[in-house]
Amino acid sequence: MMILFVVIGGLTGWQFGSLPTGVLPVEDHGYVIASVQLPDAASLERTSQMLKKIDRVLEKTPRVA
């Protein structure tokens, strides 16, 4: 059992070492995801106003294009 444990541990370590790094995200892709929750029965106009307000805040944020 100990030999099997060492072999499985070694194979696991080898697999992590040989994993191609191209599949893992290494840099920011420039997306902003925001969740907006308004009161029940809020109109589409009010939702649009809130989203525009969020856009204005993001435009003023440094390093956000």
N, C-alpha and C positions, 0 to 999 in steps of 0.2 A: 504494500500500500504506500509506503514511503517513496519507493522508486516511482510509482505511478504519479504520486503527488508532485515530485520533483520534475518529472517529464512534462506533466500538464502545465505546471508553473513556467517552465522553460519555454514551451511552445507559446504560451500566452504572451510572455515577454517578447519573444521573437516576432510575433504577429504585430504587437504594438510598435515595435521598432521598424518594421517593414511597411507600415501603413503609409500610402502615398499622401503627402501633405497637400496636394492639389485639391483634395475633396473637402478639406477643412477651411472655413473662412478665416483668413488671416488679417483682413482689413475691413474697415467700415464700407459698406456699399452705398451709403448716403440715403438711407430710408428713415423716415420718421413715422412711427406708428403711434397714434393717439386714440384714446377712447374718450368719447364725449357722452355724458349721461345727463339728459335734461329731464325735467318733470314729465310725468305721464301726460299725454295729449298735447305735447308741445308741437307747435306748428312747424312746417317745413321752412318757413321764413325765419323763425327763431333759430332753428338748427343751422341754417345757412349763415346767419349773422355770427353765431358762435364759431363756426368753422373759419370765417373770415378773420375773426379776432385772433384765433390761433395762428393763422397764416401771418398776420401782422407781427405777432410775438416772435415767430420763427424767423421772419425776415430781419428783425432787429438783433437776433442772436448771432454773436460772432462765429465765424467758421461754418455757417450754414448757408449753402447756396440755394 
